[in-house]
């Protein structure tokens, strides 16, 4: 329960509850009723907060205040229709009340009617141009409809007044990124840092922008400044560690992630990053140790499971454990990345039926991946379903017009089927990149049918080029 001042708040609450228990009326001014509502709201006693608002409506029928409070309370409970009814009553009394307009916009935003939300917010800021909350809300809604340029102008003005606001900073950087204006974002952040040199959030975002541009030296410099300003600000530790990772300095990345371990209360991410680094260094025992510690702490993170699946596959460790991890990964998969990883590994390890089921799911959901198509085609050919394989390949080469690997398989299948005219059409396209005769293609195709790992076959073909 919140720590309210006993003399001011608890006494009011006790008076109100006593009055209600005795079924009588007692005078409370509007400010006192607002305090009691705040108390119940903070204590998550929703019904009692509504009862206070109802009492306020009864004794102050000419004020919009308690209709507005009821609307807010209903909206917090996602009771949209009831919130709208209260706002209609408030609007009858005070149609241009800023809280009424703001809540109307909030309702439309929550119901994804962003254009209507913007109309209410535009009216609000025209009446109250100094309302920074409304301007910030307006910018956020403009971002929802991808009107980034107008949002940028609003956010730039707001940031000039409050350069320390991390929410404004985050939204502005997002707008610049969406409009591919990384250089302008860096220029703006440099100005923000000039105004507020100890703004660790600005330094961190500056590092992110330099990282995006591939300027690793400046990214490291900016992240280190953010950490120097606030050593307990965890985000730049992870981005700094990641920068060292992608530049191949795994020992330095390990050092940074170990520092993060001493700060972050959620240590599973640090453990996962450490596992990733030790895997890159081929210290698989340590990698497994940290990844399993990460999984012990967070069994719902698909990234941790994906890392474990990749490591078990790479090291050839206990296949039963690998399959268990794959099963769990598929349960958590929300963006098909886990399904894609699982399908590749299952195909490679000879679980063709399971692999085909996952591949079918991927293709039906338009998740097209070249390696999966190659595995899928191989199984169809093995099972004698050459016509089905050709049908899928013809679609695939339309999607990947310049892809040599898929076209080699397509030309080879037509050759083996005796359809030399169509095969020649594809061979001519292949020969624009590298000259192969029919025997070369059949040899490469035989290698394809014999391989268990499509990534290795793709490397083999690339080597022939």
C-alpha positions in Angstrom: 0.0 0.0 0.0 1.4 3.5 -0.9 3.0 5.6 1.8 0.5 8.5 2.2 0.7 11.1 4.9 -1.5 9.8 7.8 -2.6 13.2 8.9 -3.8 14.4 5.5 -4.8 11.3 3.6 -5.6 8.5 5.9 -7.8 10.7 8.0 -9.8 11.7 4.9 -10.1 8.0 3.8 -11.3 7.0 7.3 -13.8 9.8 7.3 -15.2 8.8 3.9 -15.4 5.1 4.8 -17.1 5.9 8.1 -19.6 8.1 6.2 -20.4 5.3 3.7 -20.7 2.7 6.4 -23.2 4.9 8.2 -25.1 5.7 5.0 -25.1 9.4 5.4 -23.7 12.5 3.6 -20.8 14.6 4.8 -19.1 17.6 3.1 -15.8 17.0 1.2 -14.4 19.6 -1.0 -13.3 18.6 -4.5 -9.6 18.5 -3.6 -10.3 16.1 -0.7 -12.3 13.8 -2.9 -9.5 13.8 -5.5 -7.0 12.8 -2.8 -9.2 9.9 -1.7 -9.6 8.7 -5.3 -5.8 8.9 -5.8 -5.4 6.8 -2.6 -7.7 4.1 -3.7 -6.3 4.1 -7.2 -2.7 3.7 -5.9 -4.0 1.0 -3.6 -5.6 -0.8 -6.6 -9.0 -0.6 -4.9 -10.9 0.2 -8.1 -14.5 -0.1 -6.8 -13.8 2.2 -3.9 -12.2 4.8 -6.2 -15.4 4.6 -8.4 -17.6 5.1 -5.3 -15.7 8.3 -4.4 -16.1 9.6 -8.0 -19.9 8.8 -7.9 -20.2 10.7 -4.6 -18.4 13.6 -6.2 -20.8 13.6 -9.1 -23.7 13.5 -6.7 -22.6 16.5 -4.6 -21.0 18.5 -7.4 -23.3 17.8 -10.4 -22.2 20.9 -12.3 -18.5 20.0 -12.4 -16.9 17.8 -15.1 -14.1 16.7 -12.7 -15.6 13.5 -11.4 -17.0 12.4 -14.7 -13.5 12.8 -16.0 -12.1 10.8 -13.1 -14.5 8.0 -13.7 -13.6 8.0 -17.4 -9.9 7.7 -16.4 -10.6 4.9 -14.0 -12.6 2.9 -16.6 -10.0 3.5 -19.3 -7.3 2.2 -17.0 -9.4 -1.0 -16.7 -9.8 -1.1 -20.5 -13.6 -0.6 -20.1 -13.8 1.6 -23.2 -17.6 2.0 -23.6 -18.1 3.0 -20.0 -15.2 5.5 -20.2 -16.8 7.0 -23.3 -20.2 7.4 -21.5 -18.5 9.4 -18.7 -16.7 11.6 -21.2 -19.9 12.4 -23.0 -21.3 13.6 -19.7 -18.2 15.7 -18.9 -18.3 17.1 -22.5 -21.8 18.4 -22.0 -20.6 20.5 -19.1 -17.1 21.5 -20.4 -16.7 20.6 -24.1 -13.2 22.2 -24.3 -11.9 20.9 -21.1 -8.3 19.8 -21.7 -8.7 16.5 -19.8 -11.8 15.6 -21.8 -10.0 16.2 -25.1 -6.9 14.3 -23.9 -8.9 11.3 -22.8 -10.9 11.3 -26.0 -7.6 11.1 -27.9 -6.4 8.4 -25.5 -9.4 6.3 -26.1 -9.0 6.6 -29.9 -5.3 5.8 -29.6 -6.0 2.7 -27.6 -8.6 1.5 -30.1 -6.2 2.2 -32.9 -8.2 5.1 -34.4 -5.0 7.2 -34.6 -6.4 9.7 -37.1 -9.3 10.6 -34.8 -6.9 10.8 -31.8 -4.8 13.3 -33.8 -7.9 15.4 -34.5 -8.6 15.7 -30.8 -5.0 16.4 -29.9 -4.8 19.1 -32.6 -7.8 20.8 -31.1 -6.3 20.5 -27.6 -2.9 22.1 -28.6 -4.7 24.8 -30.5 -6.6 25.7 -27.3 -3.6 25.0 -25.0 -0.4 25.5 -27.1 1.8 25.2 -24.0 0.5 21.7 -23.1 3.7 19.7 -23.6 2.1 16.4 -22.6 -0.5 16.9 -25.4 2.3 17.9 -27.9 4.3 14.8 -27.0 1.2 12.6 -27.3 0.4 14.3 -30.7 4.0 13.5 -31.9 3.6 9.8 -30.8 0.2 9.5 -32.7 1.8 11.1 -35.8 4.5 8.4 -35.6 1.7 5.7 -35.6 0.5 6.9 -39.0 4.1 7.3 -40.2 4.0 11.1 -40.4 7.5 11.2 -39.1 8.4 14.6 -40.6 5.7 16.5 -38.7 6.5 14.5 -35.5 10.2 15.5 -35.9 9.4 19.2 -35.8 7.2 18.8 -32.7 9.7 16.7 -30.9 12.7 19.0 -31.8 10.8 21.9 -30.2 9.9 19.9 -27.1 13.5 18.7 -26.7 14.9 22.2 -26.8 12.8 22.9 -23.7 13.6 19.6 -22.0 16.8 18.0 -23.4 16.9 15.5 -20.5 13.6 13.8 -21.4 14.4 10.2 -22.5 11.0 9.6 -24.0 11.2 12.6 -26.3 14.8 11.6 -27.2 13.8 8.0 -28.0 10.9 9.1 -30.2 12.9 11.7 -32.1 15.7 9.2 -32.8 13.1 6.7 -34.0 11.7 9.3 -36.4 15.2 10.0 -37.8 15.9 6.3 -38.2 12.6 5.7 -40.0 13.3 8.5 -42.4 16.9 7.3 -42.9 18.4 10.5 -41.5 21.1 9.0 -39.3 23.5 11.9 -39.9 20.8 14.5 -38.8 20.1 12.4 -35.7 23.8 12.4 -34.8 23.9 16.2 -35.4 20.9 16.7 -33.1 22.3 14.4 -30.4 25.6 16.3 -30.5 23.6 19.6 -29.8 21.7 17.9 -27.0 24.9 16.8 -25.4 26.3 20.3 -25.8 23.3 21.6 -23.8 23.3 18.7 -21.4 26.8 17.1 -21.3 26.0 14.6 -18.6 23.0 13.2 -20.4 23.8 9.5 -20.4 20.8 8.6 -22.5 21.9 11.0 -25.2 25.4 9.5 -25.2 24.0 6.0 -25.3 21.8 6.8 -28.3 24.7 8.5 -30.0 26.6 5.3 -29.7 23.7 3.4 -31.2 23.7 5.7 -34.2 27.5 5.4 -34.7 27.1 1.6 -34.5 24.4 1.7 -37.1 26.8 3.6 -39.4 29.5 1.1 -38.8 31.7 3.7 -37.0 32.7 1.2 -34.2 35.4 3.5 -32.7 33.0 6.3 -32.1 30.3 4.0 -31.0 32.6 2.6 -28.3 33.6 6.1 -27.3 30.0 7.2 -26.9 29.0 4.1 -24.9 32.0 4.5 -22.6 31.0 8.1 -21.9 27.4 7.0 -21.0 28.8 4.4 -18.6 31.3 7.0 -17.1 28.4 9.4 -16.4 26.2 6.7 -14.8 27.9 3.4 -14.0 24.5 1.9 -13.0 22.9 2.6 -16.4 22.8 -0.9 -17.8 21.9 -0.5 -21.5 25.2 0.9 -22.8 27.1 -2.0 -21.2 25.2 -4.5 -23.5 25.6 -2.3 -26.6 29.3 -1.8 -25.8 29.8 -5.5 -25.3 28.0 -6.2 -28.6 30.2 -3.7 -30.4 33.3 -5.5 -29.2 31.7 -8.8 -30.3 31.0 -7.8 -33.8 34.5 -6.4 -34.2 35.9 -9.8 -33.0 37.2 -8.5 -29.7 35.5 -11.3 -27.7 37.8 -11.0 -24.6 36.9 -7.3 -24.2 33.2 -8.1 -24.7 33.5 -10.8 -22.0 35.0 -8.2 -19.7 32.1 -5.8 -20.3 29.4 -8.4 -19.9 31.0 -9.5 -16.6 30.7 -5.9 -15.4 27.1 -5.9 -16.5 26.6 -9.0 -14.3 27.4 -7.0 -11.3 24.8 -4.3 -12.1 21.8 -5.9 -13.9 19.4 -7.6 -11.5 18.2 -9.7 -14.5 21.4 -11.6 -15.2 20.1 -14.0 -17.8 20.9 -11.6 -20.6 24.5 -11.2 -19.4 24.9 -15.0 -19.2 23.5 -15.4 -22.7 26.0 -12.8 -24.1 28.9 -14.5 -22.3 27.8 -17.8 -23.7 27.8 -16.3 -27.2 31.3 -14.9 -26.8 32.8 -18.2 -25.5 31.1 -20.1 -28.4 32.8 -17.7 -30.8 36.1 -18.4 -29.1 35.4 -22.2 -29.4 35.4 -22.6 -25.6 32.3 -24.7 -25.8 32.3 -25.9 -22.2 32.2 -22.4 -20.9 29.6 -21.4 -23.6 27.3 -24.2 -22.5 27.8 -23.3 -18.8 26.7 -19.7 -19.3 23.8 -20.5 -21.7 22.4 -23.1 -19.4 22.6 -20.6 -16.5 20.8 -18.1 -18.7 18.1 -20.7 -19.3 17.8 -21.6 -15.6 17.0 -17.9 -14.9 14.7 -17.3 -17.9 12.9 -20.2 -19.5 10.7 -18.0 -21.6 13.3 -16.2 -23.7 13.5 -17.7 -27.2 16.9 -16.1 -27.9 18.4 -18.1 -25.1 16.9 -21.3 -26.4 18.0 -20.5 -29.9 21.5 -20.1 -28.7 21.4 -23.4 -26.8 19.9 -25.2 -29.9 22.7 -23.8 -32.1 25.4 -24.8 -29.6 24.1 -28.3 -29.1 23.9 -28.7 -32.9 27.4 -27.3 -33.4 29.0 -29.6 -30.8 27.0 -32.7 -31.5 26.1 -33.0 -27.9 23.2 -35.1 -26.5 20.6 -35.3 -29.3 17.7 -35.9 -26.9 18.5 -32.7 -25.1 18.8 -30.9 -28.4 15.3 -32.1 -29.5 13.9 -31.1 -26.1 15.3 -27.6 -26.6 14.0 -27.4 -30.2 10.5 -28.5 -28.9 10.5 -25.7 -26.3 11.8 -23.2 -28.8 9.0 -23.9 -31.2 6.5 -23.4 -28.3 7.9 -19.9 -27.7 8.4 -18.9 -31.4 6.5 -15.8 -32.4 8.3 -14.6 -35.5 9.2 -17.9 -37.3 12.9 -17.4 -36.5 12.8 -20.4 -34.2 10.9 -22.4 -36.7 13.5 -21.6 -39.4 16.4 -22.6 -37.1 14.6 -25.8 -36.0 13.7 -26.8 -39.6 17.3 -26.4 -40.8 18.7 -28.5 -37.9 16.0 -31.2 -38.2 16.6 -31.6 -42.0 20.4 -31.7 -41.5 20.0 -34.4 -38.8 17.7 -36.6 -40.9 14.4 -35.8 -39.3 12.8 -35.3 -42.7 9.2 -35.6 -41.8 9.4 -33.1 -38.9 11.5 -30.8 -41.1 8.9 -31.0 -43.9 6.1 -30.1 -41.5 8.0 -27.0 -40.3 9.1 -26.0 -43.9 5.5 -26.3 -45.0 4.4 -24.0 -42.2 7.1 -21.5 -43.1 6.2 -21.5 -46.8 2.4 -21.2 -46.0 3.2 -18.1 -43.9 5.4 -16.6 -46.7 8.6 -17.1 -44.7 10.8 -17.9 -47.7 14.4 -19.1 -46.9 16.8 -20.5 -49.6 18.3 -23.2 -47.4 14.8 -24.5 -46.3 13.7 -24.5 -50.0 16.8 -26.6 -50.9 16.1 -29.1 -48.1 12.4 -29.2 -49.0 13.2 -29.9 -52.7 15.8 -32.6 -51.8 13.2 -34.5 -49.8 10.6 -34.2 -52.6 13.1 -35.5 -55.1 14.1 -38.4 -52.8 10.4 -39.3 -52.5 9.9 -39.2 -56.3 7.8 -36.0 -56.2 9.8 -34.3 -58.9 6.9 -32.4 -60.4 6.1 -30.9 -57.0 9.8 -30.0 -56.6 9.8 -28.3 -60.1 6.7 -26.4 -59.3 8.1 -25.0 -56.0 11.5 -24.3 -57.7 9.9 -22.3 -60.5 8.3 -20.0 -57.9 11.5 -19.8 -55.9 13.6 -18.7 -58.9 11.1 -16.0 -59.6 11.6 -14.7 -56.0 15.4 -15.2 -56.2 16.0 -14.3 -59.9 19.8 -13.9 -59.5 20.3 -16.9 -57.2 22.7 -19.5 -58.8 22.1 -22.3 -56.3 18.3 -22.7 -56.9 18.7 -22.3 -60.7 21.4 -25.0 -60.7 19.0 -27.5 -59.1 16.2 -26.4 -61.4 18.3 -26.9 -64.5 19.6 -30.2 -63.2 16.1 -31.6 -62.6 15.0 -30.5 -66.1 18.1 -32.3 -67.6 17.4 -35.5 -65.6 13.7 -35.3 -66.8 14.9 -35.1 -70.4 13.5 -31.6 -70.8 16.6 -30.3 -72.4 15.1 -27.2 -74.0 13.9 -25.7 -70.7 17.1 -26.9 -69.0 19.2 -25.0 -71.6 17.2 -21.8 -70.9 18.3 -22.0 -67.2 21.9 -23.1 -68.1 22.3 -20.0 -70.2 21.3 -17.8 -67.2 23.7 -19.7 -65.0 26.5 -19.4 -67.6 26.3 -15.6 -67.4 27.8 -16.0 -63.9 29.9 -19.1 -64.4 30.3 -21.5 -67.3 29.0 -25.0 -66.4 28.3 -27.8 -68.9 25.6 -30.5 -68.3 28.1 -32.9 -66.7 29.3 -30.2 -64.2 25.7 -29.5 -63.2 24.8 -33.2 -62.7 28.0 -33.6 -60.6 27.0 -30.6 -58.5 23.4 -31.9 -58.3 24.7 -35.3 -57.1 26.7 -33.5 -54.4 23.5 -31.7 -53.4 21.5 -34.9 -53.1 24.3 -36.5 -50.9 24.7 -33.5 -48.5 23.2 -33.4 -45.1 24.1 -29.7 -44.5 22.8 -27.2 -47.2 25.1 -24.5 -45.9 28.1 -26.7 -46.7 26.7 -27.4 -50.2 26.2 -23.7 -50.8 29.8 -23.0 -49.8 30.9 -25.8 -52.1 29.1 -24.2 -55.1 30.4 -20.8 -54.2 34.0 -22.2 -54.2 33.4 -23.5 -57.7 32.7 -19.9 -58.8 
